[in-house]
Amino acid sequence: MPKFDSYVICTSPRSGSTLLCKLLAATGISGNPGSYFHRPSIAEWLAYFELAADASRPEADILATIFRAAIAKGSGDTGIFGLRLQRHSFDFFVQKLAVLHPERSSDLQRIEAAFGRTLFLHLTRLDKVEQAVSLVKAEQTGLWHAAPDGTELERTAPPSAPVYNSDEIRTWYERFAAYDRAWNDWFEMQGIEPFRIAYEALSADPLGSLRKVLSRLGLKCEAASGITPGVEKLADATNHEWATRFRLEHNVA
């Protein structure tokens, strides 16, 4: 039996969460993790799950319907629910959890009231310069994810040539560091010891990292065998050039 009913991947953009979600989904035994509460809007949540909006219903009833839909989608037929939470959408998520479960006194209690026994995974990228460069380049080029064969998986804008922008990189560098601090402060406040995964380790050994997560969940590690990572690294010479230039300009290690 699995040790948990659910898991939450606590992360920030460009930390490898898409890779980890695809790996976990591909096992067929560890849910179908996704960003089911990504937009800070009940209307957006209803639209995502193709649920009818009914303003006459109490907010708690609407939220209960949304959460049931999320659990169904994020579990599939595996019996375990997977959720990815980006830090920038976290505050709205826990605010609405408090509406759904007002009888509980903490975020952790409300999450477990909604999802059962929950494992928290903190997926972070140790090199914040590389993370910031990756995000700025993705925003500029419009390409966020690609498959190993080169097929584009996620594009948000027409192709455009990237241009080095020190200010944008600096903004995201500082923001990503703040996201990590916020996650760690929340874990401490809630008395949570998360299972920690670094992007660098996940990227270097995807299946090894997957096996560790499955083991922590109490699931069979053998389910990782033969799985092919569903996304390709997009970092290239441009990423390296920008990161090197930024480190020299800002005296960042």
C-alpha positions, -999 to 999 in steps of 0.1 A, spaced: 0 0 0 13 35 -7 23 56 23 4 86 10 -29 95 -7 -14 125 -25 17 145 -31 23 181 -38 53 193 -59 62 227 -44 83 245 -69 89 275 -92 92 279 -130 121 264 -148 129 239 -120 122 207 -140 86 203 -127 73 194 -162 99 167 -165 90 153 -131 53 154 -137 56 136 -170 79 109 -154 54 103 -126 24 102 -149 42 77 -172 46 51 -144 9 45 -144 9 41 -106 16 76 -93 -12 98 -104 -13 124 -131 3 155 -115 -4 189 -129 -10 226 -121 -47 222 -114 -48 255 -94 -24 275 -115 -45 306 -121 -55 326 -90 -92 327 -101 -122 305 -93 -135 314 -128 -103 301 -143 -105 269 -123 -141 263 -134 -132 269 -170 -102 246 -168 -123 217 -156 -152 226 -179 -175 231 -150 -206 254 -151 -204 287 -132 -233 292 -109 -230 324 -88 -260 315 -68 -242 286 -51 -222 292 -19 -185 295 -26 -176 265 -5 -199 243 -26 -183 256 -58 -149 249 -44 -159 214 -34 -169 207 -70 -137 221 -83 -115 201 -59 -134 169 -67 -127 175 -104 -90 182 -97 -86 150 -76 -102 129 -103 -80 144 -130 -48 143 -109 -54 107 -98 -66 90 -129 -72 54 -119 -40 51 -97 -55 59 -63 -30 86 -56 -34 124 -64 -5 145 -78 -5 183 -77 21 208 -88 20 241 -70 40 271 -82 49 296 -54 32 325 -72 -2 308 -72 1 293 -37 -14 321 -16 -47 322 -35 -48 284 -33 -45 283 5 -70 312 9 -96 291 -9 -87 260 11 -96 280 42 -130 286 27 -134 250 18 -123 237 52 -129 265 78 -130 239 106 -92 233 102 -67 256 118 -36 253 95 -27 251 59 -14 216 64 -45 204 81 -66 219 53 -45 203 26 -48 169 42 -85 174 47 -88 179 10 -63 153 -3 -56 129 26 -21 119 37 1 142 17 38 141 8 54 174 1 82 175 -25 103 206 -27 117 208 -62 142 236 -66 170 247 -89 202 253 -70 217 276 -97 194 306 -97 213 323 -125 207 294 -149 170 293 -137 166 331 -144 183 328 -178 161 299 -187 129 318 -179 139 350 -196 149 331 -227 117 312 -228 96 344 -224 115 360 -253 115 330 -277 80 318 -268 93 282 -264 89 267 -230 90 229 -235 101 205 -263 100 168 -266 133 147 -271 126 145 -308 124 183 -311 86 186 -312 74 217 -295 53 209 -265 45 244 -252 48 276 -271 33 309 -259 43 333 -286 56 332 -322 94 324 -325 116 354 -317 154 357 -314 165 361 -277 183 393 -266 204 395 -235 187 416 -208 206 420 -175 177 437 -157 152 410 -165 176 382 -155 183 401 -122 146 404 -115 140 367 -119 172 358 -101 160 376 -70 124 364 -74 135 327 -76 156 331 -44 126 347 -27 103 318 -38 127 293 -22 128 313 10 90 315 10 86 278 6 111 270 33 95 295 57 61 278 50 75 243 56 89 254 89 58 272 100 37 241 92 61 216 107 67 199 73 99 182 64 96 180 26 113 154 3 138 176 -15 148 173 -51 172 195 -70 168 202 -107 204 195 -112 200 159 -99 167 154 -117 182 166 -150 213 144 -146 195 112 -136 158 115 -143 150 78 -137 171 76 -106 153 107 -92 119 91 -102 128 59 -83 136 79 -52 102 97 -53 84 64 -59 102 48 -29 93 77 -7 56 74 -17 57 37 -9 53 27 -45 72 1 -66 104 16 -79 103 -9 -107 76 12 -123 104 36 -134 120 10 -156 120 17 -193 104 52 -190 117 78 -215 119 114 -202 91 133 -220 109 167 -223 143 178 -237 166 203 -221 164 236 -240 196 251 -226 222 259 -253 252 281 -260 230 312 -256 221 301 -220 257 295 -212 268 329 -227 241 348 -208 248 331 -175 285 337 -178 280 374 -187 255 379 -159 278 364 -133 307 387 -143 285 418 -144 269 412 -110 297 393 -93 275 363 -87 290 329 -81 
